[in-house]
Amino acid sequence: MEISFAPELEAKLNQIASQAGKQADQIVQELVASHLDHDEWFRKEVGKGLAPLDRGKSVSHEEVRNQMERNLGS
């Protein structure tokens, strides 16, 4: 796979790679892997948060506000 970058982005990537003592393609692979791992985690967490709604369980705005006030001691 080949990816083209704008010249200023490629220069920044090369600078970061040089400072890290790595090749630019290694930096890109690490960044993409990190992003994909985070994206997978995020989607799972959103799914967990939405699951109760799919089961018809929800909390009203008023209930959330009251709970926050209790927690914050307002």
PDB file of N, H, CA, C and O in Angstrom:
ATOM      1  N   MET A   1       0.851  -1.170   0.000  1.00  0.00           N
ATOM      2  CA  MET A   1       0.000   0.000   0.000  1.00  0.00           C
ATOM      3  C   MET A   1       0.901   1.239   0.000  1.00  0.00           C
ATOM      4  O   MET A   1       1.914   1.287   0.697  1.00  0.00           O
ATOM      5  N   GLU A   2       0.527   2.190  -0.759  1.00  0.00           N
ATOM      6  H   GLU A   2      -0.296   2.151  -1.325  1.00  0.00           H
ATOM      7  CA  GLU A   2       1.249   3.458  -0.769  1.00  0.00           C
ATOM      8  C   GLU A   2       0.296   4.573  -0.372  1.00  0.00           C
ATOM      9  O   GLU A   2      -0.870   4.601  -0.766  1.00  0.00           O
ATOM     10  N   ILE A   3       0.828   5.481   0.416  1.00  0.00           N
ATOM     11  H   ILE A   3       1.775   5.458   0.736  1.00  0.00           H
ATOM     12  CA  ILE A   3       0.036   6.622   0.871  1.00  0.00           C
ATOM     13  C   ILE A   3       0.827   7.891   0.568  1.00  0.00           C
ATOM     14  O   ILE A   3       2.026   7.968   0.836  1.00  0.00           O
ATOM     15  N   SER A   4       0.152   8.865   0.016  1.00  0.00           N
ATOM     16  H   SER A   4      -0.822   8.802  -0.202  1.00  0.00           H
ATOM     17  CA  SER A   4       0.787  10.148  -0.261  1.00  0.00           C
ATOM     18  C   SER A   4       0.396  11.153   0.814  1.00  0.00           C
ATOM     19  O   SER A   4      -0.755  11.214   1.246  1.00  0.00           O
ATOM     20  N   PHE A   5       1.377  11.935   1.230  1.00  0.00           N
ATOM     21  H   PHE A   5       2.312  11.886   0.878  1.00  0.00           H
ATOM     22  CA  PHE A   5       1.137  12.977   2.223  1.00  0.00           C
ATOM     23  C   PHE A   5       1.458  14.331   1.615  1.00  0.00           C
ATOM     24  O   PHE A   5       2.290  14.439   0.714  1.00  0.00           O
ATOM     25  N   ALA A   6       0.797  15.350   2.110  1.00  0.00           N
ATOM     26  H   ALA A   6       0.121  15.262   2.842  1.00  0.00           H
ATOM     27  CA  ALA A   6       1.148  16.714   1.736  1.00  0.00           C
ATOM     28  C   ALA A   6       2.599  16.940   2.169  1.00  0.00           C
ATOM     29  O   ALA A   6       3.033  16.379   3.175  1.00  0.00           O
ATOM     30  N   PRO A   7       3.344  17.741   1.436  1.00  0.00           N
ATOM     31  CA  PRO A   7       4.763  17.938   1.754  1.00  0.00           C
ATOM     32  C   PRO A   7       5.030  18.350   3.198  1.00  0.00           C
ATOM     33  O   PRO A   7       5.975  17.858   3.815  1.00  0.00           O
ATOM     34  N   GLU A   8       4.207  19.248   3.746  1.00  0.00           N
ATOM     35  H   GLU A   8       3.439  19.648   3.245  1.00  0.00           H
ATOM     36  CA  GLU A   8       4.444  19.689   5.125  1.00  0.00           C
ATOM     37  C   GLU A   8       4.189  18.564   6.128  1.00  0.00           C
ATOM     38  O   GLU A   8       4.869  18.485   7.151  1.00  0.00           O
ATOM     39  N   LEU A   9       3.226  17.702   5.847  1.00  0.00           N
ATOM     40  H   LEU A   9       2.674  17.767   5.016  1.00  0.00           H
ATOM     41  CA  LEU A   9       2.958  16.568   6.724  1.00  0.00           C
ATOM     42  C   LEU A   9       4.076  15.534   6.617  1.00  0.00           C
ATOM     43  O   LEU A   9       4.496  14.964   7.624  1.00  0.00           O
ATOM     44  N   GLU A  10       4.549  15.297   5.420  1.00  0.00           N
ATOM     45  H   GLU A  10       4.208  15.760   4.602  1.00  0.00           H
ATOM     46  CA  GLU A  10       5.655  14.355   5.225  1.00  0.00           C
ATOM     47  C   GLU A  10       6.912  14.865   5.937  1.00  0.00           C
ATOM     48  O   GLU A  10       7.648  14.081   6.536  1.00  0.00           O
ATOM     49  N   ALA A  11       7.154  16.162   5.871  1.00  0.00           N
ATOM     50  H   ALA A  11       6.556  16.799   5.385  1.00  0.00           H
ATOM     51  CA  ALA A  11       8.315  16.730   6.555  1.00  0.00           C
ATOM     52  C   ALA A  11       8.193  16.550   8.063  1.00  0.00           C
ATOM     53  O   ALA A  11       9.165  16.208   8.737  1.00  0.00           O
ATOM     54  N   LYS A  12       6.994  16.783   8.586  1.00  0.00           N
ATOM     55  H   LYS A  12       6.205  17.061   8.039  1.00  0.00           H
ATOM     56  CA  LYS A  12       6.761  16.606  10.022  1.00  0.00           C
ATOM     57  C   LYS A  12       6.955  15.143  10.420  1.00  0.00           C
ATOM     58  O   LYS A  12       7.565  14.848  11.447  1.00  0.00           O
ATOM     59  N   LEU A  13       6.438  14.241   9.609  1.00  0.00           N
ATOM     60  H   LEU A  13       5.943  14.481   8.774  1.00  0.00           H
ATOM     61  CA  LEU A  13       6.590  12.812   9.865  1.00  0.00           C
ATOM     62  C   LEU A  13       8.061  12.415   9.864  1.00  0.00           C
ATOM     63  O   LEU A  13       8.511  11.684  10.746  1.00  0.00           O
ATOM     64  N   ASN A  14       8.801  12.892   8.886  1.00  0.00           N
ATOM     65  H   ASN A  14       8.435  13.486   8.170  1.00  0.00           H
ATOM     66  CA  ASN A  14      10.219  12.576   8.814  1.00  0.00           C
ATOM     67  C   ASN A  14      10.982  13.129  10.011  1.00  0.00           C
ATOM     68  O   ASN A  14      11.906  12.485  10.508  1.00  0.00           O
ATOM     69  N   GLN A  15      10.608  14.302  10.470  1.00  0.00           N
ATOM     70  H   GLN A  15       9.858  14.825  10.066  1.00  0.00           H
ATOM     71  CA  GLN A  15      11.257  14.902  11.639  1.00  0.00           C
ATOM     72  C   GLN A  15      10.989  14.061  12.886  1.00  0.00           C
ATOM     73  O   GLN A  15      11.902  13.775  13.661  1.00  0.00           O
ATOM     74  N   ILE A  16       9.744  13.673  13.069  1.00  0.00           N
ATOM     75  H   ILE A  16       9.002  13.905  12.440  1.00  0.00           H
ATOM     76  CA  ILE A  16       9.379  12.852  14.228  1.00  0.00           C
ATOM     77  C   ILE A  16      10.097  11.512  14.176  1.00  0.00           C
ATOM     78  O   ILE A  16      10.603  11.036  15.192  1.00  0.00           O
ATOM     79  N   ALA A  17      10.144  10.907  13.003  1.00  0.00           N
ATOM     80  H   ALA A  17       9.733  11.294  12.178  1.00  0.00           H
ATOM     81  CA  ALA A  17      10.820   9.618  12.848  1.00  0.00           C
ATOM     82  C   ALA A  17      12.300   9.757  13.173  1.00  0.00           C
ATOM     83  O   ALA A  17      12.874   8.916  13.865  1.00  0.00           O
ATOM     84  N   SER A  18      12.905  10.809  12.676  1.00  0.00           N
ATOM     85  H   SER A  18      12.438  11.492  12.114  1.00  0.00           H
ATOM     86  CA  SER A  18      14.323  11.031  12.929  1.00  0.00           C
ATOM     87  C   SER A  18      14.590  11.202  14.419  1.00  0.00           C
ATOM     88  O   SER A  18      15.545  10.633  14.947  1.00  0.00           O
ATOM     89  N   GLN A  19      13.769  11.967  15.087  1.00  0.00           N
ATOM     90  H   GLN A  19      12.993  12.429  14.658  1.00  0.00           H
ATOM     91  CA  GLN A  19      13.929  12.191  16.526  1.00  0.00           C
ATOM     92  C   GLN A  19      13.733  10.899  17.318  1.00  0.00           C
ATOM     93  O   GLN A  19      14.347  10.702  18.366  1.00  0.00           O
ATOM     94  N   ALA A  20      12.874  10.027  16.807  1.00  0.00           N
ATOM     95  H   ALA A  20      12.374  10.187  15.955  1.00  0.00           H
ATOM     96  CA  ALA A  20      12.601   8.765  17.493  1.00  0.00           C
ATOM     97  C   ALA A  20      13.584   7.670  17.104  1.00  0.00           C
ATOM     98  O   ALA A  20      13.582   6.585  17.685  1.00  0.00           O
ATOM     99  N   GLY A  21      14.423   7.964  16.116  1.00  0.00           N
ATOM    100  H   GLY A  21      14.425   8.846  15.644  1.00  0.00           H
ATOM    101  CA  GLY A  21      15.378   6.959  15.657  1.00  0.00           C
ATOM    102  C   GLY A  21      14.712   5.822  14.906  1.00  0.00           C
ATOM    103  O   GLY A  21      15.166   4.679  14.950  1.00  0.00           O
ATOM    104  N   LYS A  22      13.637   6.149  14.221  1.00  0.00           N
ATOM    105  H   LYS A  22      13.268   7.078  14.185  1.00  0.00           H
ATOM    106  CA  LYS A  22      12.869   5.145  13.480  1.00  0.00           C
ATOM    107  C   LYS A  22      12.690   5.593  12.050  1.00  0.00           C
ATOM    108  O   LYS A  22      12.948   6.747  11.707  1.00  0.00           O
ATOM    109  N   GLN A  23      12.244   4.666  11.216  1.00  0.00           N
ATOM    110  H   GLN A  23      12.034   3.728  11.495  1.00  0.00           H
ATOM    111  CA  GLN A  23      11.888   4.989   9.841  1.00  0.00           C
ATOM    112  C   GLN A  23      10.476   5.569   9.831  1.00  0.00           C
ATOM    113  O   GLN A  23       9.658   5.236  10.688  1.00  0.00           O
ATOM    114  N   ALA A  24      10.197   6.429   8.870  1.00  0.00           N
ATOM    115  H   ALA A  24      10.861   6.700   8.174  1.00  0.00           H
ATOM    116  CA  ALA A  24       8.874   7.061   8.786  1.00  0.00           C
ATOM    117  C   ALA A  24       7.770   6.022   8.636  1.00  0.00           C
ATOM    118  O   ALA A  24       6.701   6.174   9.228  1.00  0.00           O
ATOM    119  N   ASP A  25       8.006   4.967   7.852  1.00  0.00           N
ATOM    120  H   ASP A  25       8.874   4.843   7.370  1.00  0.00           H
ATOM    121  CA  ASP A  25       6.953   3.963   7.675  1.00  0.00           C
ATOM    122  C   ASP A  25       6.650   3.230   8.976  1.00  0.00           C
ATOM    123  O   ASP A  25       5.515   2.808   9.200  1.00  0.00           O
ATOM    124  N   GLN A  26       7.656   3.074   9.836  1.00  0.00           N
ATOM    125  H   GLN A  26       8.578   3.417   9.654  1.00  0.00           H
ATOM    126  CA  GLN A  26       7.423   2.440  11.139  1.00  0.00           C
ATOM    127  C   GLN A  26       6.544   3.336  12.011  1.00  0.00           C
ATOM    128  O   GLN A  26       5.643   2.853  12.697  1.00  0.00           O
ATOM    129  N   ILE A  27       6.808   4.632  11.980  1.00  0.00           N
ATOM    130  H   ILE A  27       7.540   5.024  11.423  1.00  0.00           H
ATOM    131  CA  ILE A  27       5.988   5.571  12.748  1.00  0.00           C
ATOM    132  C   ILE A  27       4.541   5.523  12.259  1.00  0.00           C
ATOM    133  O   ILE A  27       3.609   5.489  13.063  1.00  0.00           O
ATOM    134  N   VAL A  28       4.357   5.519  10.942  1.00  0.00           N
ATOM    135  H   VAL A  28       5.114   5.546  10.289  1.00  0.00           H
ATOM    136  CA  VAL A  28       2.999   5.475  10.384  1.00  0.00           C
ATOM    137  C   VAL A  28       2.305   4.188  10.806  1.00  0.00           C
ATOM    138  O   VAL A  28       1.139   4.226  11.198  1.00  0.00           O
ATOM    139  N   GLN A  29       2.993   3.046  10.736  1.00  0.00           N
ATOM    140  H   GLN A  29       3.940   3.015  10.417  1.00  0.00           H
ATOM    141  CA  GLN A  29       2.382   1.777  11.137  1.00  0.00           C
ATOM    142  C   GLN A  29       1.985   1.787  12.607  1.00  0.00           C
ATOM    143  O   GLN A  29       0.911   1.308  12.971  1.00  0.00           O
ATOM    144  N   GLU A  30       2.853   2.335  13.449  1.00  0.00           N
ATOM    145  H   GLU A  30       3.726   2.725  13.154  1.00  0.00           H
ATOM    146  CA  GLU A  30       2.537   2.409  14.879  1.00  0.00           C
ATOM    147  C   GLU A  30       1.332   3.312  15.132  1.00  0.00           C
ATOM    148  O   GLU A  30       0.462   2.988  15.940  1.00  0.00           O
ATOM    149  N   LEU A  31       1.291   4.444  14.434  1.00  0.00           N
ATOM    150  H   LEU A  31       1.998   4.707  13.778  1.00  0.00           H
ATOM    151  CA  LEU A  31       0.164   5.361  14.604  1.00  0.00           C
ATOM    152  C   LEU A  31      -1.147   4.747  14.133  1.00  0.00           C
ATOM    153  O   LEU A  31      -2.171   4.871  14.805  1.00  0.00           O
ATOM    154  N   VAL A  32      -1.118   4.090  12.991  1.00  0.00           N
ATOM    155  H   VAL A  32      -0.287   3.989  12.445  1.00  0.00           H
ATOM    156  CA  VAL A  32      -2.334   3.462  12.461  1.00  0.00           C
ATOM    157  C   VAL A  32      -2.789   2.342  13.391  1.00  0.00           C
ATOM    158  O   VAL A  32      -3.979   2.227  13.683  1.00  0.00           O
ATOM    159  N   ALA A  33      -1.851   1.514  13.862  1.00  0.00           N
ATOM    160  H   ALA A  33      -0.884   1.608  13.625  1.00  0.00           H
ATOM    161  CA  ALA A  33      -2.205   0.430  14.779  1.00  0.00           C
ATOM    162  C   ALA A  33      -2.827   0.983  16.056  1.00  0.00           C
ATOM    163  O   ALA A  33      -3.829   0.461  16.542  1.00  0.00           O
ATOM    164  N   SER A  34      -2.228   2.043  16.597  1.00  0.00           N
ATOM    165  H   SER A  34      -1.413   2.468  16.202  1.00  0.00           H
ATOM    166  CA  SER A  34      -2.747   2.661  17.812  1.00  0.00           C
ATOM    167  C   SER A  34      -4.149   3.225  17.577  1.00  0.00           C
ATOM    168  O   SER A  34      -5.044   3.053  18.404  1.00  0.00           O
ATOM    169  N   HIS A  35      -4.324   3.890  16.454  1.00  0.00           N
ATOM    170  H   HIS A  35      -3.597   4.030  15.782  1.00  0.00           H
ATOM    171  CA  HIS A  35      -5.640   4.460  16.134  1.00  0.00           C
ATOM    172  C   HIS A  35      -6.692   3.361  15.995  1.00  0.00           C
ATOM    173  O   HIS A  35      -7.799   3.490  16.519  1.00  0.00           O
ATOM    174  N   LEU A  36      -6.352   2.290  15.299  1.00  0.00           N
ATOM    175  H   LEU A  36      -5.453   2.185  14.873  1.00  0.00           H
ATOM    176  CA  LEU A  36      -7.315   1.207  15.097  1.00  0.00           C
ATOM    177  C   LEU A  36      -7.657   0.516  16.409  1.00  0.00           C
ATOM    178  O   LEU A  36      -8.811   0.152  16.638  1.00  0.00           O
ATOM    179  N   ASP A  37      -6.656   0.333  17.278  1.00  0.00           N
ATOM    180  H   ASP A  37      -5.719   0.628  17.092  1.00  0.00           H
ATOM    181  CA  ASP A  37      -6.927  -0.258  18.593  1.00  0.00           C
ATOM    182  C   ASP A  37      -7.867   0.639  19.402  1.00  0.00           C
ATOM    183  O   ASP A  37      -8.815   0.157  20.022  1.00  0.00           O
ATOM    184  N   HIS A  38      -7.596   1.939  19.390  1.00  0.00           N
ATOM    185  H   HIS A  38      -6.826   2.331  18.886  1.00  0.00           H
ATOM    186  CA  HIS A  38      -8.453   2.866  20.122  1.00  0.00           C
ATOM    187  C   HIS A  38      -9.859   2.886  19.546  1.00  0.00           C
ATOM    188  O   HIS A  38     -10.839   2.901  20.290  1.00  0.00           O
ATOM    189  N   ASP A  39      -9.960   2.886  18.224  1.00  0.00           N
ATOM    190  H   ASP A  39      -9.163   2.874  17.619  1.00  0.00           H
ATOM    191  CA  ASP A  39     -11.269   2.907  17.573  1.00  0.00           C
ATOM    192  C   ASP A  39     -12.069   1.661  17.945  1.00  0.00           C
ATOM    193  O   ASP A  39     -13.267   1.751  18.216  1.00  0.00           O
ATOM    194  N   GLU A  40     -11.417   0.505  17.960  1.00  0.00           N
ATOM    195  H   GLU A  40     -10.445   0.431  17.740  1.00  0.00           H
ATOM    196  CA  GLU A  40     -12.099  -0.738  18.338  1.00  0.00           C
ATOM    197  C   GLU A  40     -12.585  -0.653  19.783  1.00  0.00           C
ATOM    198  O   GLU A  40     -13.725  -1.014  20.076  1.00  0.00           O
ATOM    199  N   TRP A  41     -11.720  -0.175  20.694  1.00  0.00           N
ATOM    200  H   TRP A  41     -10.794   0.118  20.456  1.00  0.00           H
ATOM    201  CA  TRP A  41     -12.105  -0.031  22.093  1.00  0.00           C
ATOM    202  C   TRP A  41     -13.282   0.936  22.230  1.00  0.00           C
ATOM    203  O   TRP A  41     -14.248   0.652  22.939  1.00  0.00           O
ATOM    204  N   PHE A  42     -13.196   2.074  21.549  1.00  0.00           N
ATOM    205  H   PHE A  42     -12.412   2.305  20.972  1.00  0.00           H
ATOM    206  CA  PHE A  42     -14.232   3.097  21.636  1.00  0.00           C
ATOM    207  C   PHE A  42     -15.579   2.561  21.167  1.00  0.00           C
ATOM    208  O   PHE A  42     -16.603   2.787  21.812  1.00  0.00           O
ATOM    209  N   ARG A  43     -15.572   1.855  20.048  1.00  0.00           N
ATOM    210  H   ARG A  43     -14.740   1.671  19.525  1.00  0.00           H
ATOM    211  CA  ARG A  43     -16.829   1.299  19.531  1.00  0.00           C
ATOM    212  C   ARG A  43     -17.444   0.297  20.494  1.00  0.00           C
ATOM    213  O   ARG A  43     -18.663   0.260  20.659  1.00  0.00           O
ATOM    214  N   LYS A  44     -16.602  -0.519  21.134  1.00  0.00           N
ATOM    215  H   LYS A  44     -15.612  -0.488  20.999  1.00  0.00           H
ATOM    216  CA  LYS A  44     -17.103  -1.476  22.124  1.00  0.00           C
ATOM    217  C   LYS A  44     -17.718  -0.749  23.315  1.00  0.00           C
ATOM    218  O   LYS A  44     -18.781  -1.131  23.802  1.00  0.00           O
ATOM    219  N   GLU A  45     -17.047   0.297  23.781  1.00  0.00           N
ATOM    220  H   GLU A  45     -16.183   0.608  23.385  1.00  0.00           H
ATOM    221  CA  GLU A  45     -17.557   1.055  24.927  1.00  0.00           C
ATOM    222  C   GLU A  45     -18.870   1.748  24.592  1.00  0.00           C
ATOM    223  O   GLU A  45     -19.778   1.782  25.422  1.00  0.00           O
ATOM    224  N   VAL A  46     -18.982   2.298  23.398  1.00  0.00           N
ATOM    225  H   VAL A  46     -18.244   2.270  22.724  1.00  0.00           H
ATOM    226  CA  VAL A  46     -20.243   2.919  22.972  1.00  0.00           C
ATOM    227  C   VAL A  46     -21.333   1.853  22.917  1.00  0.00           C
ATOM    228  O   VAL A  46     -22.463   2.087  23.346  1.00  0.00           O
ATOM    229  N   GLY A  47     -20.985   0.680  22.386  1.00  0.00           N
ATOM    230  H   GLY A  47     -20.067   0.490  22.038  1.00  0.00           H
ATOM    231  CA  GLY A  47     -21.953  -0.422  22.338  1.00  0.00           C
ATOM    232  C   GLY A  47     -22.446  -0.803  23.721  1.00  0.00           C
ATOM    233  O   GLY A  47     -23.635  -1.053  23.921  1.00  0.00           O
ATOM    234  N   LYS A  48     -21.513  -0.845  24.685  1.00  0.00           N
ATOM    235  H   LYS A  48     -20.547  -0.642  24.522  1.00  0.00           H
ATOM    236  CA  LYS A  48     -21.909  -1.150  26.066  1.00  0.00           C
ATOM    237  C   LYS A  48     -22.871  -0.094  26.604  1.00  0.00           C
ATOM    238  O   LYS A  48     -23.828  -0.411  27.309  1.00  0.00           O
ATOM    239  N   GLY A  49     -22.603   1.163  26.263  1.00  0.00           N
ATOM    240  H   GLY A  49     -21.826   1.421  25.690  1.00  0.00           H
ATOM    241  CA  GLY A  49     -23.454   2.246  26.737  1.00  0.00           C
ATOM    242  C   GLY A  49     -24.826   2.245  26.094  1.00  0.00           C
ATOM    243  O   GLY A  49     -25.812   2.647  26.711  1.00  0.00           O
ATOM    244  N   LEU A  50     -24.886   1.791  24.849  1.00  0.00           N
ATOM    245  H   LEU A  50     -24.085   1.464  24.347  1.00  0.00           H
ATOM    246  CA  LEU A  50     -26.163   1.772  24.141  1.00  0.00           C
ATOM    247  C   LEU A  50     -26.992   0.517  24.422  1.00  0.00           C
ATOM    248  O   LEU A  50     -28.203   0.517  24.198  1.00  0.00           O
ATOM    249  N   ALA A  51     -26.365  -0.533  24.902  1.00  0.00           N
ATOM    250  H   ALA A  51     -25.382  -0.533  25.084  1.00  0.00           H
ATOM    251  CA  ALA A  51     -27.064  -1.796  25.145  1.00  0.00           C
ATOM    252  C   ALA A  51     -28.290  -1.633  26.045  1.00  0.00           C
ATOM    253  O   ALA A  51     -29.343  -2.185  25.726  1.00  0.00           O
ATOM    254  N   PRO A  52     -28.194  -0.899  27.153  1.00  0.00           N
ATOM    255  CA  PRO A  52     -29.393  -0.736  27.981  1.00  0.00           C
ATOM    256  C   PRO A  52     -30.537  -0.046  27.230  1.00  0.00           C
ATOM    257  O   PRO A  52     -31.708  -0.362  27.441  1.00  0.00           O
ATOM    258  N   LEU A  53     -30.187   0.891  26.361  1.00  0.00           N
ATOM    259  H   LEU A  53     -29.236   1.148  26.189  1.00  0.00           H
ATOM    260  CA  LEU A  53     -31.241   1.554  25.580  1.00  0.00           C
ATOM    261  C   LEU A  53     -31.922   0.564  24.647  1.00  0.00           C
ATOM    262  O   LEU A  53     -33.138   0.613  24.457  1.00  0.00           O
ATOM    263  N   ASP A  54     -31.131  -0.338  24.064  1.00  0.00           N
ATOM    264  H   ASP A  54     -30.143  -0.378  24.218  1.00  0.00           H
ATOM    265  CA  ASP A  54     -31.708  -1.370  23.193  1.00  0.00           C
ATOM    266  C   ASP A  54     -32.652  -2.280  23.956  1.00  0.00           C
ATOM    267  O   ASP A  54     -33.580  -2.847  23.381  1.00  0.00           O
ATOM    268  N   ARG A  55     -32.409  -2.419  25.269  1.00  0.00           N
ATOM    269  H   ARG A  55     -31.654  -1.957  25.736  1.00  0.00           H
ATOM    270  CA  ARG A  55     -33.283  -3.244  26.113  1.00  0.00           C
ATOM    271  C   ARG A  55     -34.429  -2.429  26.705  1.00  0.00           C
ATOM    272  O   ARG A  55     -35.211  -2.940  27.506  1.00  0.00           O
ATOM    273  N   GLY A  56     -34.526  -1.161  26.309  1.00  0.00           N
ATOM    274  H   GLY A  56     -33.890  -0.746  25.658  1.00  0.00           H
ATOM    275  CA  GLY A  56     -35.614  -0.312  26.783  1.00  0.00           C
ATOM    276  C   GLY A  56     -35.355   0.345  28.118  1.00  0.00           C
ATOM    277  O   GLY A  56     -36.265   0.919  28.717  1.00  0.00           O
ATOM    278  N   LYS A  57     -34.119   0.267  28.594  1.00  0.00           N
ATOM    279  H   LYS A  57     -33.380  -0.199  28.107  1.00  0.00           H
ATOM    280  CA  LYS A  57     -33.791   0.881  29.876  1.00  0.00           C
ATOM    281  C   LYS A  57     -33.160   2.242  29.622  1.00  0.00           C
ATOM    282  O   LYS A  57     -32.209   2.367  28.850  1.00  0.00           O
ATOM    283  N   SER A  58     -33.701   3.253  30.278  1.00  0.00           N
ATOM    284  H   SER A  58     -34.474   3.152  30.905  1.00  0.00           H
ATOM    285  CA  SER A  58     -33.140   4.588  30.132  1.00  0.00           C
ATOM    286  C   SER A  58     -33.360   5.368  31.423  1.00  0.00           C
ATOM    287  O   SER A  58     -34.100   4.945  32.311  1.00  0.00           O
ATOM    288  N   VAL A  59     -32.704   6.506  31.497  1.00  0.00           N
ATOM    289  H   VAL A  59     -32.103   6.850  30.776  1.00  0.00           H
ATOM    290  CA  VAL A  59     -32.815   7.382  32.653  1.00  0.00           C
ATOM    291  C   VAL A  59     -33.200   8.758  32.121  1.00  0.00           C
ATOM    292  O   VAL A  59     -32.631   9.228  31.134  1.00  0.00           O
ATOM    293  N   SER A  60     -34.142   9.389  32.758  1.00  0.00           N
ATOM    294  H   SER A  60     -34.604   9.008  33.559  1.00  0.00           H
ATOM    295  CA  SER A  60     -34.590  10.705  32.308  1.00  0.00           C
ATOM    296  C   SER A  60     -33.548  11.769  32.635  1.00  0.00           C
ATOM    297  O   SER A  60     -32.676  11.580  33.482  1.00  0.00           O
ATOM    298  N   HIS A  61     -33.669  12.878  31.942  1.00  0.00           N
ATOM    299  H   HIS A  61     -34.378  13.031  31.254  1.00  0.00           H
ATOM    300  CA  HIS A  61     -32.775  14.012  32.199  1.00  0.00           C
ATOM    301  C   HIS A  61     -32.896  14.456  33.649  1.00  0.00           C
ATOM    302  O   HIS A  61     -31.895  14.763  34.297  1.00  0.00           O
ATOM    303  N   GLU A  62     -34.090  14.489  34.143  1.00  0.00           N
ATOM    304  H   GLU A  62     -34.903  14.240  33.617  1.00  0.00           H
ATOM    305  CA  GLU A  62     -34.336  14.910  35.527  1.00  0.00           C
ATOM    306  C   GLU A  62     -33.643  13.971  36.517  1.00  0.00           C
ATOM    307  O   GLU A  62     -33.052  14.427  37.496  1.00  0.00           O
ATOM    308  N   GLU A  63     -33.713  12.663  36.266  1.00  0.00           N
ATOM    309  H   GLU A  63     -34.193  12.292  35.470  1.00  0.00           H
ATOM    310  CA  GLU A  63     -33.050  11.698  37.150  1.00  0.00           C
ATOM    311  C   GLU A  63     -31.534  11.895  37.132  1.00  0.00           C
ATOM    312  O   GLU A  63     -30.882  11.813  38.173  1.00  0.00           O
ATOM    313  N   VAL A  64     -30.983  12.153  35.964  1.00  0.00           N
ATOM    314  H   VAL A  64     -31.513  12.220  35.119  1.00  0.00           H
ATOM    315  CA  VAL A  64     -29.542  12.377  35.849  1.00  0.00           C
ATOM    316  C   VAL A  64     -29.161  13.639  36.605  1.00  0.00           C
ATOM    317  O   VAL A  64     -28.182  13.647  37.351  1.00  0.00           O
ATOM    318  N   ARG A  65     -29.918  14.691  36.420  1.00  0.00           N
ATOM    319  H   ARG A  65     -30.714  14.685  35.814  1.00  0.00           H
ATOM    320  CA  ARG A  65     -29.633  15.955  37.107  1.00  0.00           C
ATOM    321  C   ARG A  65     -29.688  15.783  38.616  1.00  0.00           C
ATOM    322  O   ARG A  65     -28.815  16.272  39.334  1.00  0.00           O
ATOM    323  N   ASN A  66     -30.717  15.085  39.100  1.00  0.00           N
ATOM    324  H   ASN A  66     -31.426  14.688  38.516  1.00  0.00           H
ATOM    325  CA  ASN A  66     -30.846  14.858  40.542  1.00  0.00           C
ATOM    326  C   ASN A  66     -29.661  14.044  41.083  1.00  0.00           C
ATOM    327  O   ASN A  66     -29.132  14.341  42.154  1.00  0.00           O
ATOM    328  N   GLN A  67     -29.265  13.040  40.345  1.00  0.00           N
ATOM    329  H   GLN A  67     -29.695  12.799  39.475  1.00  0.00           H
ATOM    330  CA  GLN A  67     -28.127  12.204  40.769  1.00  0.00           C
ATOM    331  C   GLN A  67     -26.835  13.024  40.783  1.00  0.00           C
ATOM    332  O   GLN A  67     -26.024  12.893  41.700  1.00  0.00           O
ATOM    333  N   MET A  68     -26.648  13.856  39.783  1.00  0.00           N
ATOM    334  H   MET A  68     -27.307  13.963  39.038  1.00  0.00           H
ATOM    335  CA  MET A  68     -25.449  14.710  39.748  1.00  0.00           C
ATOM    336  C   MET A  68     -25.451  15.688  40.910  1.00  0.00           C
ATOM    337  O   MET A  68     -24.411  15.924  41.525  1.00  0.00           O
ATOM    338  N   GLU A  69     -26.587  16.245  41.210  1.00  0.00           N
ATOM    339  H   GLU A  69     -27.431  16.053  40.711  1.00  0.00           H
ATOM    340  CA  GLU A  69     -26.677  17.174  42.338  1.00  0.00           C
ATOM    341  C   GLU A  69     -26.363  16.470  43.649  1.00  0.00           C
ATOM    342  O   GLU A  69     -25.674  17.025  44.506  1.00  0.00           O
ATOM    343  N   ARG A  70     -26.867  15.247  43.807  1.00  0.00           N
ATOM    344  H   ARG A  70     -27.426  14.797  43.111  1.00  0.00           H
ATOM    345  CA  ARG A  70     -26.553  14.478  45.018  1.00  0.00           C
ATOM    346  C   ARG A  70     -25.064  14.174  45.102  1.00  0.00           C
ATOM    347  O   ARG A  70     -24.461  14.297  46.168  1.00  0.00           O
ATOM    348  N   ASN A  71     -24.473  13.779  43.985  1.00  0.00           N
ATOM    349  H   ASN A  71     -24.962  13.680  43.119  1.00  0.00           H
ATOM    350  CA  ASN A  71     -23.048  13.430  43.960  1.00  0.00           C
ATOM    351  C   ASN A  71     -22.153  14.642  44.204  1.00  0.00           C
ATOM    352  O   ASN A  71     -21.103  14.534  44.838  1.00  0.00           O
ATOM    353  N   LEU A  72     -22.578  15.784  43.699  1.00  0.00           N
ATOM    354  H   LEU A  72     -23.431  15.871  43.184  1.00  0.00           H
ATOM    355  CA  LEU A  72     -21.767  16.989  43.838  1.00  0.00           C
ATOM    356  C   LEU A  72     -22.096  17.783  45.102  1.00  0.00           C
ATOM    357  O   LEU A  72     -21.433  18.768  45.426  1.00  0.00           O
ATOM    358  N   GLY A  73     -23.127  17.334  45.801  1.00  0.00           N
ATOM    359  H   GLY A  73     -23.666  16.534  45.538  1.00  0.00           H
ATOM    360  CA  GLY A  73     -23.503  18.007  47.052  1.00  0.00           C
ATOM    361  C   GLY A  73     -24.121  19.373  46.843  1.00  0.00           C
ATOM    362  O   GLY A  73     -24.004  20.248  47.701  1.00  0.00           O
ATOM    363  N   SER A  74     -24.776  19.562  45.712  1.00  0.00           N
ATOM    364  H   SER A  74     -24.871  18.851  45.016  1.00  0.00           H
ATOM    365  CA  SER A  74     -25.391  20.877  45.425  1.00  0.00           C
ATOM    366  C   SER A  74     -26.725  21.016  46.098  1.00  0.00           C
ATOM    367  O   SER A  74     -27.378  22.051  45.965  1.00  0.00           O
TER     368      SER A  74
END
